[in-house]
Amino acid sequence: MAERRQDLLGRLADISEEAIQRLADAPGADRALQALKGLGDRVDELQRRTKGFEELEKRLSALEKRVDGLSKPAGGARSGTRARAAKSTPPVKKP
């Protein structure tokens, strides 16, 4: 059984080597190989750029929350200060 498995793996290795040789000898293979190599570099660059976008998105979300907090209805803020002012005066005692 082990012998069959080694035979099968050996045949697969031989076939794959032949296929690689045929691809290397094919016209235009050099250009395709160069394009694949360049693709790796471009993917790395894209990954670096998107990492920067994630940080900017977090900062933008935080700023949007701050702006939303500052732009709440101005009337609500005034009534809150009046309510605090009314609470700060001691109640009048009746004799």
Secondary structure, DSSP 8 states (H G I E B T S, - for coil): -HHHHHHHHHHHHHHHHHHHHHHHHSTTHHHHHHHHHHHHHHHHHHHHHHHHHHHHHHHHHHHHHHHHHHTS-HHHHHHHHHHHHHHHS------
